[in-house]
Structures are given as structure tokens and as C-alpha cells.
């Protein structure tokens, strides 16, 4: 799997995605998120992309069941990655189309992402 949950701090889940993201990676993040939602209500997600190569081809990434059921339970998503992925990541996450605050940070501003996710 390209996704690794690196730590959980209260209602904040920290994950690293490297290589090509697969549907199983998204399902693992959603499962971990559901556990936090059940304990904390609103949750925050901090994702670091390392050596990210995009999304698995041939997968239906348009499944919005989780978003429809739990979109309001995700307060913030911070993504740290190479600038070249910014627009695709923000589109994938639906920035502006959902109530979640979503921000993208470059590796040089990773500390700012850490502070922002905790606000």
C-alpha cells in the first residue's frame, strides 16, 4: 500500500502517501477516519505526499458515498506535497465543493501545515 498512517493526535490523523495511490489506500484512510469520527465527532487530516506518482488508473475515483455520509465530519485537510500536484490534489479533494477547509502546502512550508491543521 502507498498509504501509511504515521500517527494520530486527538482528532487529527497524519498519513503519508508515496508512489501511486490505490483505491485500498483511500479505503484505509476512510476506515481510520471513521474510527476518529466515532470518538471525536469532527476530525482533521494531514497528508504528506512523498514520491507521489498519482492515482491508480482504471479505478472509479468518483465514489462519493463517504463524502455524502461524513463530509461534514471532516473539518480540515492539509496536504503537503510538490507544487506540481497542487491543482490535481485540490480537485481530487473537492476544494470549494464541500464544507471541509482544504489547504495545500509545499515541503518547505510543512511546519505551517502542522500549525494550520491544529487550529
Backbone bond lengths (Angstrom), bond angles and torsions (degrees), N, CA, C in turn:
res aa  C-N    CA-C-N  psi(-1)  N-CA   C-N-CA  omega(-1)  CA-C   N-CA-C  phi
1 X - - - 1.446 - - 1.521 110.29 -
2 X 1.301 115.39 143.96 1.455 121.02 -179.87 1.521 111.80 -85.02
3 X 1.319 117.67 -11.29 1.462 121.95 -175.84 1.521 110.58 -107.04
4 X 1.324 114.52 133.11 1.464 120.51 177.26 1.526 108.05 -131.59
5 X 1.306 116.70 127.17 1.459 120.19 173.71 1.518 106.03 -80.98
6 X 1.318 115.99 117.78 1.465 120.15 -173.65 1.521 112.74 -90.75
7 X 1.334 116.97 -31.53 1.465 119.71 176.10 1.524 109.72 -170.80
8 X 1.322 113.65 162.55 1.458 121.66 174.30 1.514 106.21 -130.19
9 X 1.327 116.01 126.67 1.473 122.11 177.83 1.514 107.98 -123.82
10 X 1.298 116.73 103.13 1.460 119.73 -177.35 1.510 110.06 60.62
11 X 1.327 116.43 -120.76 1.458 121.66 -179.34 1.522 112.56 -95.77
12 X 1.335 117.34 14.55 1.472 121.25 179.78 1.517 110.30 -109.75
13 X 1.322 115.56 126.89 1.458 122.45 177.93 1.522 108.17 -106.52
14 X 1.316 116.58 128.69 1.465 123.10 179.37 1.519 108.51 -110.43
15 X 1.330 116.87 130.16 1.459 121.32 -178.88 1.522 110.24 -138.03
16 X 1.320 114.68 156.96 1.460 122.31 175.83 1.522 107.52 -123.17
17 X 1.322 116.09 132.57 1.462 121.21 176.33 1.521 106.98 -119.40
18 X 1.325 115.35 124.25 1.454 120.29 178.33 1.525 108.69 -128.66
19 X 1.313 115.33 152.92 1.459 118.92 -178.57 1.509 111.55 70.30
20 X 1.313 115.63 -145.05 1.457 122.18 -177.82 1.527 110.29 -94.35
21 X 1.333 115.87 125.88 1.464 120.49 178.62 1.522 109.65 -74.87
22 X 1.319 115.42 134.08 1.457 121.71 -179.60 1.529 109.38 -113.28
23 X 1.308 116.06 163.75 1.465 120.57 179.54 1.530 110.46 -57.77
24 X 1.331 117.52 -36.35 1.473 120.80 179.62 1.529 110.96 -63.40
25 X 1.329 117.13 -30.61 1.465 120.51 177.41 1.522 110.35 -66.58
26 X 1.321 116.28 -44.78 1.456 120.33 178.25 1.525 110.42 -62.80
27 X 1.328 116.85 -41.25 1.463 120.60 179.12 1.523 111.16 -63.93
28 X 1.331 117.45 -38.49 1.472 120.74 178.74 1.526 110.67 -65.60
29 X 1.337 117.01 -41.39 1.466 120.13 177.41 1.523 111.02 -63.90
30 X 1.317 115.96 -42.54 1.461 119.61 179.52 1.527 111.21 -64.09
31 X 1.328 117.41 -41.40 1.464 121.15 178.91 1.524 110.61 -62.25
32 X 1.335 116.70 -45.99 1.470 120.11 178.16 1.523 109.88 -63.56
33 X 1.325 117.12 -40.10 1.456 121.34 177.92 1.514 112.13 -61.89
34 X 1.322 117.07 -40.78 1.471 120.61 178.54 1.525 111.49 -61.66
35 X 1.329 116.37 -38.72 1.460 119.82 177.31 1.516 111.40 -61.81
36 X 1.336 116.38 -42.80 1.469 120.39 178.01 1.522 111.59 -68.04
37 X 1.323 116.74 -40.85 1.469 120.57 178.98 1.523 109.76 -59.49
38 X 1.324 117.11 -42.10 1.463 119.57 -178.87 1.531 111.81 -65.33
39 X 1.342 117.13 -27.84 1.469 120.29 -179.78 1.522 113.27 -92.56
40 X 1.326 117.96 -32.26 1.469 120.49 -170.80 1.532 114.82 -120.63
41 X 1.298 118.34 -10.05 1.466 118.96 -174.29 1.512 109.55 81.60
42 X 1.314 117.75 -100.55 1.475 121.80 178.36 1.523 110.34 -80.74
43 X 1.342 115.64 138.48 1.457 121.21 -179.38 1.530 110.51 -126.52
44 X 1.334 114.59 165.94 1.467 122.22 176.93 1.522 108.09 -128.52
45 X 1.331 116.07 146.17 1.457 122.10 -178.21 1.521 109.45 -124.66
46 X 1.330 116.05 130.29 1.468 123.07 177.12 1.522 106.89 -121.24
47 X 1.329 116.62 114.78 1.465 121.63 -177.07 1.520 109.19 -116.87
48 X 1.327 115.64 131.03 1.455 121.89 174.25 1.522 108.03 -109.87
49 X 1.327 115.87 126.96 1.461 121.47 177.39 1.527 108.01 -96.17
50 X 1.315 117.16 123.62 1.462 121.99 178.36 1.518 108.61 -128.05
51 X 1.321 116.86 115.79 1.458 120.01 -177.79 1.516 111.86 62.81
52 X 1.314 116.14 30.39 1.468 122.57 -177.01 1.527 109.46 -64.73
53 X 1.340 115.77 134.68 1.467 121.35 -179.59 1.525 112.29 -121.66
54 X 1.308 117.68 13.68 1.458 120.12 177.28 1.517 112.69 102.26
55 X 1.321 114.94 -158.74 1.455 122.71 -172.77 1.513 110.58 -109.99
56 X 1.308 115.36 147.59 1.461 121.70 177.12 1.528 109.25 -55.84
57 X 1.298 116.16 133.30 1.467 121.80 179.78 1.530 109.37 -80.31
58 X 1.318 116.24 151.74 1.455 121.18 177.08 1.515 114.37 81.24
59 X 1.333 117.03 8.77 1.465 121.72 179.44 1.527 108.12 -104.28
60 X 1.322 116.58 140.23 1.468 120.69 176.19 1.528 108.45 -81.40
61 X 1.323 116.00 95.10 1.461 121.39 -178.96 1.531 112.02 -82.76
62 X 1.326 117.14 3.95 1.465 119.74 -176.30 1.523 113.11 -89.57
63 X 1.327 119.17 5.36 1.460 121.81 178.50 1.529 109.04 -64.53
64 X 1.312 116.54 115.84 1.464 120.07 -176.41 1.531 112.69 -111.57
65 X 1.343 116.82 18.02 1.465 119.89 -179.28 1.524 111.83 -57.74
66 X 1.337 117.68 -47.23 1.460 120.89 -179.65 1.526 109.93 -62.37
67 X 1.313 116.76 -44.87 1.467 121.26 -179.88 1.525 110.93 -60.24
68 X 1.317 116.93 -44.07 1.465 119.96 -178.94 1.535 111.29 -66.45
69 X 1.320 116.89 -38.83 1.463 120.56 -177.06 1.523 112.92 -80.90
70 X 1.344 117.34 -33.18 1.470 119.80 -170.38 1.521 114.21 -132.32
71 X 1.317 118.10 10.41 1.458 121.17 -178.16 1.519 113.76 -54.75
72 X 1.299 117.57 -37.53 1.468 121.39 -179.34 1.527 112.30 -78.71
73 X 1.328 116.73 -10.18 1.460 120.54 179.27 1.531 112.61 -87.17
74 X 1.321 116.97 -11.21 1.469 121.81 178.28 1.523 107.38 -100.86
75 X 1.330 116.39 106.04 1.461 121.19 -174.98 1.525 112.15 -75.87
76 X 1.338 117.08 -42.60 1.461 121.04 -175.32 1.521 110.66 -145.44
77 X 1.328 114.97 147.29 1.462 121.60 170.07 1.527 107.28 -132.34
78 X 1.330 116.06 122.07 1.462 122.28 173.90 1.520 107.66 -110.46
79 X 1.324 116.40 131.42 1.460 121.33 177.77 1.520 108.17 -121.32
80 X 1.324 116.28 128.55 1.456 122.43 176.71 1.520 106.89 -110.47
81 X 1.335 116.15 121.67 1.461 119.22 -179.10 1.517 111.94 -168.29
82 X 1.315 114.51 178.83 1.464 120.84 179.01 1.527 109.42 -65.78
83 X 1.310 115.60 139.54 1.472 122.82 -177.83 1.527 112.40 -50.96
84 X 1.329 117.56 -33.87 1.472 120.44 -176.40 1.526 113.15 -63.25
85 X 1.346 118.12 -17.82 1.458 122.08 179.11 1.525 113.23 -94.58
86 X 1.305 117.61 -7.91 1.462 121.12 -170.66 1.531 113.43 -52.42
87 X 1.303 117.98 -56.98 1.474 120.55 -174.79 1.523 111.76 -62.83
88 X 1.331 117.22 -41.95 1.468 120.08 -179.68 1.530 111.56 -66.46
89 X 1.321 116.80 -40.58 1.468 120.58 179.71 1.522 110.40 -64.94
90 X 1.335 116.66 -46.29 1.464 119.78 -178.88 1.523 111.21 -63.63
91 X 1.343 117.11 -36.42 1.467 120.19 176.26 1.526 110.41 -68.48
92 X 1.325 117.25 -43.03 1.466 121.79 179.29 1.526 111.07 -59.30
93 X 1.326 116.07 -39.86 1.467 120.99 -178.89 1.530 113.05 -82.40
94 X 1.315 117.14 -8.86 1.462 120.61 177.25 1.515 114.29 73.72
95 X 1.338 116.44 36.05 1.470 119.00 178.75 1.524 109.52 -57.55
96 X 1.318 115.31 131.80 1.456 121.09 -179.21 1.524 113.50 87.65
97 X 1.307 116.99 -11.10 1.459 121.11 -179.23 1.521 112.37 -111.13
98 X 1.324 115.90 0.94 1.466 121.14 -179.08 1.513 108.73 -142.22
99 X 1.324 118.05 161.94 1.464 120.22 -175.68 1.531 114.38 -73.65
100 X 1.304 118.56 -10.37 1.466 122.91 -178.05 1.526 110.86 -70.82
101 X 1.349 116.28 135.76 1.459 120.58 170.81 1.527 107.09 -75.46
102 X 1.324 116.51 127.04 1.466 121.43 -177.94 1.520 108.48 -129.99
103 X 1.338 115.90 127.89 1.461 121.02 178.52 1.522 109.94 -134.28
104 X 1.324 115.74 148.78 1.459 123.32 178.64 1.520 108.49 -113.72
105 X 1.319 116.50 136.38 1.462 122.90 -179.09 1.522 108.96 -130.47
106 X 1.307 117.08 143.69 1.457 120.85 174.24 1.526 109.07 -81.35
107 X 1.327 118.18 162.77 1.469 119.80 177.89 1.532 113.25 -54.77
108 X 1.329 117.57 -32.64 1.468 120.79 178.96 1.529 111.85 -65.58
109 X 1.322 117.23 -22.89 1.466 120.50 -179.84 1.531 111.94 -112.13
110 X 1.330 116.47 27.64 1.469 121.20 -179.29 1.531 111.89 -60.23
111 X 1.341 117.28 -34.89 1.462 120.18 177.60 1.511 111.58 -63.68
112 X 1.316 116.22 -37.34 1.467 120.92 177.75 1.533 109.89 -65.00
113 X 1.336 117.18 -38.13 1.467 121.09 177.70 1.526 110.14 -62.76
114 X 1.334 116.55 -41.64 1.469 120.47 177.95 1.524 111.45 -60.93
115 X 1.315 116.65 -43.42 1.482 119.90 179.44 1.518 110.70 -67.60
116 X 1.331 117.00 -43.76 1.456 121.43 -176.93 1.535 111.54 -62.01
117 X 1.323 116.96 -42.34 1.474 119.73 -176.47 1.520 111.30 -65.86
118 X 1.329 118.05 -24.17 1.455 121.57 -178.08 1.537 113.37 -88.50
119 X 1.324 117.86 -12.72 1.472 120.57 -179.50 1.512 111.72 -68.69
